[in-house]
Structure formats: structure tokens, C-alpha cells
Amino acid sequence: MTAPVAAVDAWMAANRPRLLDELLAFIATPSVSTDPAYAAGMAAAADLLLVRLGRIGLNDVQLLDGGGHQAVYGAWTGAAGAPTLLVYGHYDVQPPVPLELWQTPPFEPTIRDGRIYARGASDDKSPLWIAVSALEAWLAVHGRLPVNVKVLLEGEEEVGSAGLPAIMAAHRDLLAADVLVSADGGRWRAEPPTVNTNSRGLVSLEVHVRTAGRDLHSGRFGGPVGNAPMVLARLLAGLHDQQNRIVVEGFFDGLQRPSKADYDDMAALGFDPAAFFADIGARPGAIEPGVGLLESLWLRPTLEVNGIWGGYTGAGGKTVIPAEAHAKISCRLGPGQDPDRVAASLDAHLAARVPEWAVLVVEQTEPGTSAYAVPEDDPFLRAVERVIEQVHGAKPLHVGIGGTLPISAMAKQALGLETVTLSYAVADENIHAPNEFFRLASFDDGLKAWTRLLAEVGAMPGRG
């Protein structure tokens, strides 16, 4: 360990209680991006980050507007000749419902058993806070950073980053860098050490079926009039066969097979499928034949019904023929798939099977995101690997993210940047679910890792 890094470590240890208290206050801010009822919480979270970036010594701190929830930006670019990192995180979180399943209120962060329990604790407020804390520590101790840094903290990741392309287009020079380093993402498990190298894409749709102008009495009209929920149920059931294989023509167009390196990395994890299913209270058997579990989680596309509704669902009964039924569908995409082509294949599949006496509408609800993989020889990926080995004592294994990081594909397309990930969230931390949590041990390890990453990249030659 170098003397500059050791001094930053000492500052981190002395200031850890304050950093943690401030993190808890940040997590307590209810910044749900999808629900207008949380608009005040979104604004408060953005303001909190603006104040903090300015307080720790970043320059040009401002809000960037892409037409929706704004992103927070700040920079320190005084390291002549060193590379420039674009550090990314997001301050928006998922809705906390169902509230009754939380052991403690979702926006009242609670520490128990070495974990912070709250909505957003893992995705992405703690990882984001760790990255910013490393910048604060270097500036507080040394008055400068060993590398140039630009910070982009988004407010719409949980709703598909709809405004991010506009932000990147309008501020291309402001966001110019050598690489994007994401504090979003996460490790596969707390042990062994891992690093994310790919993420799946995403496309989302809504399906609407109508069979009459209004709901109808099931006695007076039952028989000659179609039932919208039944039509929709048949359409959705026809998306897969009995072995849970997707049967939509054209759905898999462009999909790339995993490489030998992908299979080798998955095998090296020594993953226990039985423990995986037991931990989530599910039974094995739904996976498509011939596909391994980790391949299914990280590299194979999915087609899921996220919600379905129509007709009467209240107490007691109501003898009615529902005129409308609706469903939300999402598809995680593998490498090589085009989101728009996948959406078109679903639309065509459903349209070919809807009865002539029913009206079908399929809507793509937001721009799709392609899958992403960082090149295996990327020098910044190697830097992240060295840092993780320094902190954890072993070279990290490469793992995928079953979820979607919209920033990666967007940064590649709009800014020409590859993305490497250094996030201390863990995939088992109930992300997007009740009782989300973040390990305090990860807080400490993350501070060490980000401190060392700044030094590690600062020793690399600048590329532009």
C-alpha cells in the first residue's frame, strides 16, 4: 500500500461514522422515480447530492435535464496527463410496495445483524455513496485526485433511463472521458470475489384486449360475448411451450451463443443450484431444457408476464363478463438481440392468434436497451480486477448481471465509452423486493476498493 492510499484509509476510518450517518439520511429520502407522488422525494435526493458534490470540492456542479427527472453532475479535472473516469450511479429507487411485507418501514433505514435495511440501500444508494466518499477522502487528505473524475448521478435508471440519451447528446463534451465506471450493478455473492463483465438488455410492453364496449351481465350476455381476461390468458399462455421454451417466431434472432470463456467462468464459481432455489423458496424445473442455471440467469433471454389484470377482483363475487384485460410484459435480452425486433416479434405473434371478435393493442412502453459486455482485454477492467484482488486477496471471477444497466449500451453508443463496474451491492440483497438490505462489511470493503481504484487508474497513461 502506498503512503497516499494509507493516508486516505486513515481518513476513512476516522470519518466512517459520519459517512454512514449521511448515507442513512440519503437512503431515507423517498426517491421513487416511477410514481409522481414521490416527486418531492426525487427533488430532495437530487438537491442532497448537489450539495454534497459541491461541499467535497467538485467543480461545475449542476443538474442536467433530459426531459424527466434530472441527473446530478460534478467534476474534478486537475490531474494533467491522467485518464478521465466518468463515475456513474443512480439516486432513484423502486416503489416500496407491498408495504405489509417490510419488517421495518422502507424509508426508515434500520441497521440489524450487520445490514442496512431500506428501499434503495443496495440499489443504488450505498454503492453510489461509497464512490462519492472515496472522492471526498482523497480531496480532504491530499487536496487533489490522482485521476480526472466526472460524476453522473442519474434519476431515471429505474424507469429505463428515458432522458439519458438526451442528456448525453446535449452534453457530449461535458461527459467526455476515457471510460465509464459504474457504481451500479453488483457482485454475484459476498464471496468469492467477482466482477461484472456483462448485463442483459431489456424491452417492456403492455398488452390490452377488448371484447365489448363495456362490462356485461354474465347471465344476460354469457355465451355469445367473448371474455377479455380469458382471451388474454390464452394469448399469454401461448408465448411458451410446456417445457417453458419461448415459441415466438423471430424472438431469438441475432442471439449470440456464450463463449468458452463464459462457460469457464460460470463453472469456476462452483454454484449450487439446489441452494439457489431453496434460498428463494422456489422449486427447480421451470428452466428450459439444455440450458445451465447461470447461463439462464445472465446470458439467456427471458419473456415474463410482470402483471395481469381485468374484471372484478374485490371481495365476494360479481357475475360479470369483463370487456377489457391487460398485462405487462418484460423481456431480458441476451447479447446480439435487438430490442425493437424482439418487440415486433411479440406483436406479430399475438396479433396472429387473437380471435377476430377481440381487439388487441400491444404497446412498447419505453425505449429498449441492448445487452452489453465489456471487452475482455479492456485495460480499465484489468485495473478493477487488480483493485479487487488487493482488497479481497484473490483475483475476481467474471460474472454477469441478469438485470439491465441502461447506461452501458447508451454510453457506448452516445459517448463511445466502455463500462467497467465496481459496485459493492450483492445480488442476494432483496433488490426491488421488500426488506432490501446492504451489508455494512460491503460499505467498508467498497471504500477501500474505490480509494485504490482512483490511485490505480491515476498511474495509467491518459488516452484522450
ZAMARKOL-398888 format. One record per residue (C-alpha): y, z, x. Coordinates in nm, 2 decimals, always signed. Layout:
north: Y, up: Z, east: X .
...
This chain:
north: +0.00, up: +0.00, east: +0.00 .
north: +0.34, up: -0.09, east: +0.13 .
north: +0.62, up: +0.16, east: +0.16 .
north: +0.84, up: -0.02, east: -0.11 .
north: +0.55, up: -0.01, east: -0.36 .
north: +0.47, up: +0.35, east: -0.27 .
north: +0.83, up: +0.45, east: -0.35 .
north: +0.81, up: +0.27, east: -0.68 .
north: +0.48, up: +0.45, east: -0.76 .
north: +0.65, up: +0.79, east: -0.69 .
north: +0.94, up: +0.70, east: -0.92 .
north: +0.69, up: +0.60, east: -1.19 .
north: +0.52, up: +0.94, east: -1.16 .
north: +0.84, up: +1.13, east: -1.18 .
north: +0.97, up: +0.93, east: -1.48 .
north: +0.64, up: +0.89, east: -1.67 .
north: +0.72, up: +1.15, east: -1.94 .
north: +1.05, up: +0.97, east: -2.03 .
north: +0.89, up: +0.63, east: -2.02 .
north: +0.62, up: +0.74, east: -2.25 .
north: +0.86, up: +0.91, east: -2.49 .
north: +1.07, up: +0.60, east: -2.51 .
north: +0.76, up: +0.39, east: -2.57 .
north: +0.67, up: +0.61, east: -2.87 .
north: +1.02, up: +0.56, east: -3.01 .
north: +0.98, up: +0.19, east: -2.97 .
north: +0.64, up: +0.19, east: -3.14 .
north: +0.79, up: +0.39, east: -3.43 .
north: +1.03, up: +0.11, east: -3.51 .
north: +0.86, up: -0.08, east: -3.80 .
north: +0.90, up: -0.44, east: -3.68 .
north: +0.67, up: -0.63, east: -3.91 .
north: +0.78, up: -1.00, east: -3.89 .
north: +0.60, up: -1.14, east: -4.19 .
north: +0.74, up: -0.91, east: -4.46 .
north: +1.12, up: -0.93, east: -4.54 .
north: +1.10, up: -0.57, east: -4.65 .
north: +1.09, up: -0.48, east: -4.27 .
north: +1.40, up: -0.68, east: -4.18 .
north: +1.58, up: -0.36, east: -4.07 .
north: +1.29, up: -0.26, east: -3.85 .
north: +1.29, up: -0.60, east: -3.68 .
north: +1.66, up: -0.58, east: -3.61 .
north: +1.63, up: -0.23, east: -3.48 .
north: +1.35, up: -0.32, east: -3.24 .
north: +1.54, up: -0.62, east: -3.11 .
north: +1.85, up: -0.40, east: -3.06 .
north: +1.65, up: -0.13, east: -2.88 .
north: +1.52, up: -0.39, east: -2.63 .
north: +1.86, up: -0.54, east: -2.58 .
north: +2.00, up: -0.20, east: -2.49 .
north: +1.71, up: -0.13, east: -2.26 .
north: +1.72, up: -0.46, east: -2.07 .
north: +2.09, up: -0.41, east: -2.01 .
north: +2.05, up: -0.04, east: -1.91 .
north: +1.79, up: -0.11, east: -1.64 .
north: +2.01, up: -0.37, east: -1.47 .
north: +1.91, up: -0.71, east: -1.61 .
north: +2.18, up: -0.97, east: -1.65 .
north: +2.27, up: -1.22, east: -1.92 .
north: +2.10, up: -1.00, east: -2.18 .
north: +2.12, up: -1.18, east: -2.52 .
north: +1.95, up: -1.28, east: -2.84 .
north: +1.80, up: -1.63, east: -2.86 .
north: +1.79, up: -1.78, east: -3.21 .
north: +1.52, up: -2.03, east: -3.32 .
north: +1.60, up: -2.01, east: -3.69 .
north: +1.39, up: -1.69, east: -3.77 .
north: +1.36, up: -1.36, east: -3.60 .
north: +1.54, up: -1.37, east: -3.27 .
north: +1.40, up: -1.34, east: -2.92 .
north: +1.54, up: -1.10, east: -2.66 .
north: +1.63, up: -1.23, east: -2.32 .
north: +1.74, up: -1.09, east: -1.98 .
north: +1.72, up: -1.19, east: -1.62 .
north: +1.74, up: -1.08, east: -1.26 .
north: +1.75, up: -1.38, east: -1.02 .
north: +1.88, up: -1.24, east: -0.69 .
north: +1.57, up: -1.30, east: -0.48 .
north: +1.66, up: -1.61, east: -0.29 .
north: +1.36, up: -1.83, east: -0.20 .
north: +1.12, up: -1.63, east: -0.41 .
north: +0.93, up: -1.76, east: -0.71 .
north: +1.06, up: -1.70, east: -1.06 .
north: +0.85, up: -1.53, east: -1.33 .
north: +0.91, up: -1.58, east: -1.70 .
north: +0.77, up: -1.25, east: -1.83 .
north: +0.67, up: -1.27, east: -2.20 .
north: +0.59, up: -1.02, east: -2.47 .
north: +0.65, up: -0.98, east: -2.84 .
north: +0.80, up: -0.70, east: -3.03 .
north: +0.68, up: -0.79, east: -3.38 .
north: +0.37, up: -0.64, east: -3.53 .
north: +0.12, up: -0.70, east: -3.81 .
north: +0.16, up: -0.53, east: -4.15 .
north: +0.01, up: -0.18, east: -4.16 .
north: -0.19, up: -0.23, east: -4.49 .
north: -0.42, up: -0.09, east: -4.61 .
north: -0.23, up: +0.23, east: -4.56 .
north: -0.50, up: +0.45, east: -4.70 .
north: -0.73, up: +0.38, east: -4.41 .
north: -0.50, up: +0.52, east: -4.15 .
north: -0.58, up: +0.87, east: -4.02 .
north: -0.21, up: +0.92, east: -3.93 .
north: +0.10, up: +0.72, east: -4.06 .
north: +0.11, up: +0.38, east: -3.89 .
north: +0.47, up: +0.41, east: -3.77 .
north: +0.45, up: +0.77, east: -3.66 .
north: +0.28, up: +0.73, east: -3.32 .
north: +0.03, up: +1.01, east: -3.26 .
north: -0.15, up: +1.09, east: -2.94 .
north: -0.50, up: +1.23, east: -2.97 .
north: -0.80, up: +1.20, east: -2.74 .
north: -0.60, up: +1.02, east: -2.47 .
north: -0.49, up: +0.75, east: -2.70 .
north: -0.17, up: +0.64, east: -2.88 .
north: -0.25, up: +0.57, east: -3.25 .
north: +0.01, up: +0.35, east: -3.43 .
north: +0.07, up: -0.01, east: -3.55 .
north: +0.17, up: -0.22, east: -3.25 .
north: +0.06, up: +0.04, east: -3.00 .
north: -0.18, up: -0.22, east: -2.84 .
north: -0.04, up: -0.54, east: -2.98 .
north: +0.20, up: -0.57, east: -2.81 .
north: +0.45, up: -0.29, east: -2.76 .
north: +0.27, up: -0.08, east: -2.50 .
north: +0.19, up: -0.38, east: -2.28 .
north: +0.54, up: -0.51, east: -2.32 .
north: +0.69, up: -0.17, east: -2.23 .
north: +0.48, up: -0.15, east: -1.92 .
north: +0.61, up: -0.48, east: -1.78 .
north: +0.97, up: -0.38, east: -1.85 .
north: +0.92, up: -0.04, east: -1.70 .
north: +0.80, up: -0.20, east: -1.37 .
north: +1.13, up: -0.39, east: -1.36 .
north: +1.32, up: -0.07, east: -1.42 .
north: +1.14, up: +0.11, east: -1.15 .
north: +1.19, up: -0.15, east: -0.88 .
north: +1.56, up: -0.18, east: -0.97 .
north: +1.61, up: +0.20, east: -0.98 .
north: +1.44, up: +0.26, east: -0.64 .
north: +1.54, up: -0.05, east: -0.44 .
north: +1.84, up: -0.19, east: -0.63 .
north: +1.67, up: -0.53, east: -0.65 .
north: +1.34, up: -0.70, east: -0.74 .
north: +1.11, up: -0.87, east: -0.48 .
north: +1.09, up: -1.17, east: -0.71 .
north: +1.31, up: -1.35, east: -0.96 .
north: +1.24, up: -1.25, east: -1.32 .
north: +1.34, up: -1.38, east: -1.66 .
north: +1.23, up: -1.18, east: -1.96 .
north: +1.15, up: -1.34, east: -2.30 .
north: +1.05, up: -1.09, east: -2.58 .
north: +0.97, up: -1.27, east: -2.90 .
north: +1.00, up: -1.16, east: -3.26 .
north: +0.77, up: -1.40, east: -3.43 .
north: +0.43, up: -1.41, east: -3.25 .
north: +0.25, up: -1.26, east: -3.54 .
north: +0.37, up: -1.54, east: -3.77 .
north: +0.28, up: -1.82, east: -3.54 .
north: +0.59, up: -1.83, east: -3.32 .
north: +0.76, up: -2.08, east: -3.55 .
north: +1.10, up: -2.05, east: -3.39 .
north: +0.99, up: -2.05, east: -3.03 .
north: +0.98, up: -2.44, east: -2.98 .
north: +1.35, up: -2.45, east: -3.09 .
north: +1.44, up: -2.17, east: -2.85 .
north: +1.26, up: -2.34, east: -2.57 .
north: +1.43, up: -2.68, east: -2.65 .
north: +1.77, up: -2.52, east: -2.67 .
north: +1.74, up: -2.30, east: -2.36 .
north: +1.52, up: -2.50, east: -2.13 .
north: +1.74, up: -2.44, east: -1.82 .
north: +1.78, up: -2.07, east: -1.91 .
north: +1.40, up: -2.03, east: -1.93 .
north: +1.31, up: -2.24, east: -1.62 .
north: +1.06, up: -2.06, east: -1.40 .
north: +0.75, up: -2.12, east: -1.18 .
north: +0.50, up: -1.95, east: -1.42 .
north: +0.49, up: -1.76, east: -1.74 .
north: +0.33, up: -1.41, east: -1.71 .
north: +0.22, up: -1.28, east: -2.04 .
north: +0.20, up: -0.91, east: -2.12 .
north: +0.04, up: -1.02, east: -2.45 .
north: -0.34, up: -1.08, east: -2.46 .
north: -0.57, up: -0.81, east: -2.32 .
north: -0.88, up: -0.71, east: -2.14 .
north: -1.22, up: -0.76, east: -2.28 .
north: -1.32, up: -0.39, east: -2.23 .
north: -1.18, up: -0.10, east: -2.03 .
north: -1.45, up: -0.16, east: -1.77 .
north: -1.54, up: -0.38, east: -1.58 .
north: -1.20, up: -0.53, east: -1.46 .
north: -1.13, up: -0.86, east: -1.63 .
north: -0.85, up: -1.12, east: -1.65 .
north: -0.79, up: -1.36, east: -1.94 .
north: -0.81, up: -1.72, east: -1.85 .
north: -0.82, up: -1.89, east: -2.19 .
north: -0.73, up: -1.84, east: -2.55 .
north: -0.83, up: -2.02, east: -2.87 .
north: -0.59, up: -2.22, east: -3.08 .
north: -0.51, up: -2.17, east: -3.45 .
north: -0.44, up: -2.36, east: -3.76 .
north: -0.38, up: -2.20, east: -4.11 .
north: -0.39, up: -2.34, east: -4.46 .
north: -0.37, up: -2.24, east: -4.82 .
north: -0.59, up: -2.39, east: -5.09 .
north: -0.48, up: -2.40, east: -5.45 .
north: -0.69, up: -2.51, east: -5.75 .
north: -0.57, up: -2.55, east: -6.11 .
north: -0.78, up: -2.64, east: -6.41 .
north: -0.54, up: -2.58, east: -6.71 .
north: -0.17, up: -2.53, east: -6.79 .
north: -0.23, up: -2.15, east: -6.85 .
north: -0.49, up: -1.89, east: -6.86 .
north: -0.71, up: -1.92, east: -7.17 .
north: -0.92, up: -1.71, east: -7.40 .
north: -1.28, up: -1.73, east: -7.29 .
north: -1.41, up: -1.73, east: -7.64 .
north: -1.18, up: -1.99, east: -7.79 .
north: -1.19, up: -2.22, east: -7.49 .
north: -1.50, up: -2.13, east: -7.29 .
north: -1.73, up: -2.43, east: -7.23 .
north: -1.52, up: -2.74, east: -7.23 .
north: -1.25, up: -2.60, east: -6.99 .
north: -1.30, up: -2.55, east: -6.62 .
north: -1.27, up: -2.22, east: -6.45 .
north: -1.04, up: -2.24, east: -6.14 .
north: -1.20, up: -1.95, east: -5.94 .
north: -1.55, up: -2.10, east: -5.98 .
north: -1.43, up: -2.44, east: -5.86 .
north: -1.26, up: -2.28, east: -5.56 .
north: -1.57, up: -2.07, east: -5.48 .
north: -1.79, up: -2.38, east: -5.48 .
north: -1.54, up: -2.57, east: -5.25 .
north: -1.52, up: -2.28, east: -5.00 .
north: -1.90, up: -2.23, east: -5.00 .
north: -1.94, up: -2.59, east: -4.91 .
north: -1.75, up: -2.56, east: -4.58 .
north: -2.06, up: -2.41, east: -4.41 .
north: -2.43, up: -2.47, east: -4.44 .
north: -2.69, up: -2.20, east: -4.50 .
north: -2.70, up: -2.13, east: -4.12 .
north: -2.32, up: -2.08, east: -4.11 .
north: -2.26, up: -2.40, east: -3.93 .
north: -1.93, up: -2.58, east: -4.02 .
north: -2.01, up: -2.90, east: -4.20 .
north: -1.66, up: -3.05, east: -4.23 .
north: -1.67, up: -3.41, east: -4.11 .
north: -1.43, up: -3.46, east: -3.81 .
north: -1.38, up: -3.09, east: -3.76 .
north: -1.52, up: -3.08, east: -3.41 .
north: -1.35, up: -3.40, east: -3.29 .
north: -1.23, up: -3.35, east: -2.93 .
north: -1.40, up: -3.02, east: -2.87 .
north: -1.49, up: -2.97, east: -2.51 .
north: -1.82, up: -2.80, east: -2.40 .
north: -1.79, up: -2.49, east: -2.19 .
north: -1.82, up: -2.54, east: -1.82 .
north: -2.09, up: -2.39, east: -1.59 .
north: -1.82, up: -2.16, east: -1.46 .
north: -1.75, up: -2.05, east: -1.82 .
north: -2.12, up: -1.97, east: -1.88 .
north: -2.15, up: -1.79, east: -1.54 .
north: -1.85, up: -1.57, east: -1.62 .
north: -2.00, up: -1.48, east: -1.96 .
north: -2.33, up: -1.40, east: -1.81 .
north: -2.18, up: -1.18, east: -1.54 .
north: -2.04, up: -0.94, east: -1.80 .
north: -2.38, up: -0.81, east: -1.89 .
north: -2.27, up: -0.80, east: -2.25 .
north: -2.48, up: -0.60, east: -2.51 .
north: -2.47, up: -0.79, east: -2.84 .
north: -2.65, up: -0.51, east: -3.02 .
north: -2.38, up: -0.26, east: -2.92 .
north: -2.12, up: -0.51, east: -3.03 .
north: -2.25, up: -0.53, east: -3.38 .
north: -2.32, up: -0.16, east: -3.41 .
north: -1.96, up: -0.07, east: -3.30 .
north: -1.81, up: -0.28, east: -3.58 .
north: -2.07, up: -0.18, east: -3.84 .
north: -2.19, up: -0.54, east: -3.89 .
north: -2.54, up: -0.70, east: -3.88 .
north: -2.63, up: -0.98, east: -3.65 .
north: -2.74, up: -1.31, east: -3.79 .
north: -2.43, up: -1.49, east: -3.90 .
north: -2.37, up: -1.68, east: -3.57 .
north: -2.45, up: -2.05, east: -3.57 .
north: -2.78, up: -2.14, east: -3.41 .
north: -2.79, up: -2.22, east: -3.04 .
north: -2.45, up: -2.05, east: -2.96 .
north: -2.42, up: -1.74, east: -2.75 .
north: -2.21, up: -1.45, east: -2.88 .
north: -1.94, up: -1.46, east: -2.61 .
north: -1.92, up: -1.84, east: -2.64 .
north: -1.88, up: -1.80, east: -3.02 .
north: -1.60, up: -1.54, east: -2.97 .
north: -1.40, up: -1.72, east: -2.70 .
north: -1.46, up: -2.09, east: -2.70 .
north: -1.62, up: -2.20, east: -3.02 .
north: -1.40, up: -2.30, east: -3.32 .
north: -1.42, up: -2.10, east: -3.65 .
north: -1.34, up: -2.16, east: -4.01 .
north: -1.27, up: -1.84, east: -4.20 .
north: -1.16, up: -1.75, east: -4.55 .
north: -0.90, up: -1.48, east: -4.50 .
north: -0.82, up: -1.41, east: -4.86 .
north: -0.91, up: -1.54, east: -5.21 .
north: -0.76, up: -1.46, east: -5.55 .
north: -0.73, up: -1.57, east: -5.91 .
north: -0.79, up: -1.44, east: -6.26 .
north: -0.80, up: -1.07, east: -6.36 .
north: -0.88, up: -0.80, east: -6.11 .
north: -0.74, up: -0.49, east: -6.28 .
north: -0.92, up: -0.20, east: -6.44 .
north: -1.17, up: -0.28, east: -6.71 .
north: -1.24, up: -0.63, east: -6.83 .
north: -1.03, up: -0.92, east: -6.95 .
north: -1.22, up: -1.22, east: -7.11 .
north: -1.01, up: -1.50, east: -6.97 .
north: -1.06, up: -1.84, east: -6.81 .
north: -0.82, up: -1.84, east: -6.51 .
north: -0.62, up: -2.15, east: -6.48 .
north: -0.54, up: -2.10, east: -6.11 .
north: -0.72, up: -1.98, east: -5.79 .
north: -0.60, up: -1.96, east: -5.44 .
north: -0.73, up: -1.90, east: -5.09 .
north: -0.60, up: -1.86, east: -4.74 .
north: -0.80, up: -2.02, east: -4.46 .
north: -0.76, up: -2.00, east: -4.08 .
north: -0.94, up: -2.19, east: -3.81 .
north: -0.96, up: -2.07, east: -3.45 .
north: -0.98, up: -2.38, east: -3.23 .
north: -1.17, up: -2.45, east: -2.92 .
north: -1.05, up: -2.65, east: -2.61 .
north: -0.97, up: -3.01, east: -2.69 .
north: -0.93, up: -2.98, east: -3.07 .
north: -0.60, up: -3.10, east: -3.23 .
north: -0.47, up: -2.86, east: -3.50 .
north: -0.33, up: -3.13, east: -3.72 .
north: -0.66, up: -3.33, east: -3.71 .
north: -0.85, up: -3.02, east: -3.80 .
north: -0.62, up: -2.95, east: -4.10 .
north: -0.65, up: -3.32, east: -4.21 .
north: -1.03, up: -3.30, east: -4.19 .
north: -1.04, up: -2.99, east: -4.41 .
north: -0.80, up: -3.15, east: -4.66 .
north: -1.02, up: -3.46, east: -4.68 .
north: -1.34, up: -3.26, east: -4.71 .
north: -1.21, up: -3.05, east: -5.00 .
north: -1.04, up: -3.35, east: -5.18 .
north: -1.37, up: -3.54, east: -5.17 .
north: -1.55, up: -3.26, east: -5.35 .
north: -1.31, up: -3.13, east: -5.61 .
north: -1.40, up: -3.22, east: -5.97 .
north: -1.19, up: -3.48, east: -6.13 .
north: -1.08, up: -3.24, east: -6.40 .
north: -0.93, up: -3.00, east: -6.14 .
north: -0.61, up: -3.03, east: -5.94 .
north: -0.63, up: -2.94, east: -5.57 .
north: -0.34, up: -2.88, east: -5.33 .
north: -0.40, up: -2.80, east: -4.96 .
north: -0.10, up: -2.69, east: -4.75 .
north: -0.08, up: -2.62, east: -4.38 .
north: +0.13, up: -2.30, east: -4.38 .
north: +0.27, up: -2.32, east: -4.02 .
north: +0.26, up: -2.54, east: -3.71 .
north: -0.08, up: -2.52, east: -3.55 .
north: -0.14, up: -2.41, east: -3.19 .
north: -0.38, up: -2.57, east: -2.94 .
north: -0.63, up: -2.37, east: -2.73 .
north: -0.52, up: -2.30, east: -2.37 .
north: -0.69, up: -2.24, east: -2.03 .
north: -0.51, up: -2.17, east: -1.70 .
north: -0.63, up: -2.39, east: -1.41 .
north: -0.89, up: -2.20, east: -1.21 .
north: -0.71, up: -2.27, east: -0.88 .
north: -0.37, up: -2.16, east: -1.01 .
north: -0.20, up: -1.95, east: -0.73 .
north: -0.04, up: -1.71, east: -0.98 .
north: -0.38, up: -1.64, east: -1.13 .
north: -0.51, up: -1.56, east: -0.78 .
north: -0.21, up: -1.32, east: -0.74 .
north: -0.31, up: -1.14, east: -1.07 .
north: -0.67, up: -1.12, east: -0.95 .
north: -0.56, up: -0.96, east: -0.62 .
north: -0.35, up: -0.71, east: -0.81 .
north: -0.63, up: -0.61, east: -1.05 .
north: -0.86, up: -0.57, east: -0.75 .
north: -0.61, up: -0.34, east: -0.58 .
north: -0.58, up: -0.12, east: -0.89 .
north: -0.94, up: -0.11, east: -1.00 .
north: -1.13, up: -0.16, east: -0.68 .
north: -1.32, up: -0.47, east: -0.79 .
north: -1.24, up: -0.84, east: -0.84 .
north: -1.19, up: -0.91, east: -1.21 .
north: -1.43, up: -1.13, east: -1.41 .
north: -1.28, up: -1.42, east: -1.61 .
north: -1.29, up: -1.37, east: -1.99 .
north: -1.15, up: -1.55, east: -2.29 .
north: -0.94, up: -1.44, east: -2.58 .
north: -1.08, up: -1.51, east: -2.92 .
north: -0.73, up: -1.49, east: -3.07 .
north: -0.44, up: -1.72, east: -3.02 .
north: -0.14, up: -1.69, east: -2.78 .
north: +0.10, up: -1.95, east: -2.92 .
north: +0.33, up: -1.90, east: -2.61 .
north: +0.08, up: -2.06, east: -2.37 .
north: +0.05, up: -2.40, east: -2.53 .
north: +0.42, up: -2.40, east: -2.61 .
north: +0.53, up: -2.31, east: -2.26 .
north: +0.30, up: -2.58, east: -2.11 .
north: +0.44, up: -2.85, east: -2.35 .
north: +0.81, up: -2.75, east: -2.36 .
north: +0.87, up: -2.59, east: -2.01 .
north: +0.58, up: -2.73, east: -1.80 .
north: +0.46, up: -2.38, east: -1.72 .
north: +0.11, up: -2.25, east: -1.68 .
north: +0.04, up: -1.90, east: -1.83 .
north: -0.13, up: -1.61, east: -1.65 .
north: -0.19, up: -1.29, east: -1.83 .
north: -0.15, up: -0.93, east: -1.72 .
north: -0.20, up: -0.72, east: -2.03 .
north: -0.34, up: -0.37, east: -2.05 .
north: -0.44, up: -0.39, east: -2.41 .
north: -0.81, up: -0.38, east: -2.47 .
north: -0.99, up: -0.59, east: -2.73 .
north: -1.16, up: -0.29, east: -2.89 .
north: -0.83, up: -0.11, east: -2.98 .
north: -0.84, up: -0.20, east: -3.36 .
north: -0.57, up: -0.47, east: -3.32 .
north: -0.45, up: -0.59, east: -3.66 .
north: -0.65, up: -0.32, east: -3.83 .
north: -0.60, up: +0.04, east: -3.94 .
north: -0.59, up: +0.30, east: -3.67 .
north: -0.48, up: +0.07, east: -3.39 .
north: -0.46, up: +0.25, east: -3.06 .
north: -0.37, up: +0.22, east: -2.69 .
north: -0.53, up: +0.41, east: -2.41 .
north: -0.30, up: +0.63, east: -2.21 .
north: -0.51, up: +0.55, east: -1.90 .
north: -0.41, up: +0.19, east: -1.95 .
north: -0.05, up: +0.29, east: -1.95 .
north: -0.08, up: +0.44, east: -1.60 .
north: -0.30, up: +0.15, east: -1.47 .
north: -0.06, up: -0.10, east: -1.62 .
north: +0.24, up: +0.05, east: -1.45 .
north: +0.06, up: +0.03, east: -1.11 .
north: -0.05, up: -0.33, east: -1.17 .
north: +0.28, up: -0.46, east: -1.28 .
north: +0.45, up: -0.28, east: -0.99 .
north: +0.22, up: -0.46, east: -0.75 .
north: +0.24, up: -0.80, east: -0.92 .
north: +0.61, up: -0.81, east: -0.85 .
north: +0.55, up: -0.74, east: -0.48 .
north: +0.26, up: -0.98, east: -0.46 .
north: +0.44, up: -1.27, east: -0.61 .
north: +0.76, up: -1.19, east: -0.42 .
north: +0.56, up: -1.26, east: -0.10 .
north: +0.47, up: -1.61, east: -0.22 .
north: +0.69, up: -1.91, east: -0.14 .
north: +0.91, up: -2.03, east: -0.42 .
north: +0.82, up: -2.36, east: -0.59 .
north: +1.15, up: -2.45, east: -0.76 .
